[in-house]
Amino acid sequence: PGVASVVNYGLNKVRFPNAVRVGSRIRGRFVLLSVEVVTPEVLQVCERYTVEIEGESKPGCVAESLFR
């Protein structure tokens, strides 16, 4: 409530530790890492995104996303 807009501020630490084969089942995991007050009206949120591949020990992608 009260959010006027959200801006994608960029990505940090993007890695692709494993290839995702055609037809693979994947799942996205999102973990909130931090919320910082930039100004009284602006928050910066950092989340870690992980793309898990069914049957694989290594994920297909791991990245940190920033948005305000």
C-alpha positions, -999 to +999 in steps of 0.1 A: +000+000+000+012+035-008+037+025-034+035+048-064+061+031-086+090+005-086+122+010-106+145-019-115+179-004-103+201-032-116+217-066-109+247-075-087+268-106-087+252-124-116+265-160-121+255-189-143+271-220-125+252-246-146+235-249-180+198-254-181+190-281-207+160-278-230+130-294-213+144-292-177+121-283-149+132-251-131+121-233-100+128-197-089+137-189-053+137-153-040+153-143-007+151-107+007+186-097+016+182-060+027+160-030+027+177+004+030+161+039+034+176+061+006+153+091+013+122+093+035+101+085+004+125+059-013+135+024-002+162+003-019+155-034-018+180-062-025+168-097-033+188-129-042+173-148-071+182-184-076+171-206-106+171-242-094+172-271-118+153-303-109+178-332-103+209-309-103+230-299-074+241-265-089+217-238-098+213-224-133+216-188-122+222-168-090+218-130-090+211-101-067+185-077-079+182-041-067+150-020-070+137+012-056 
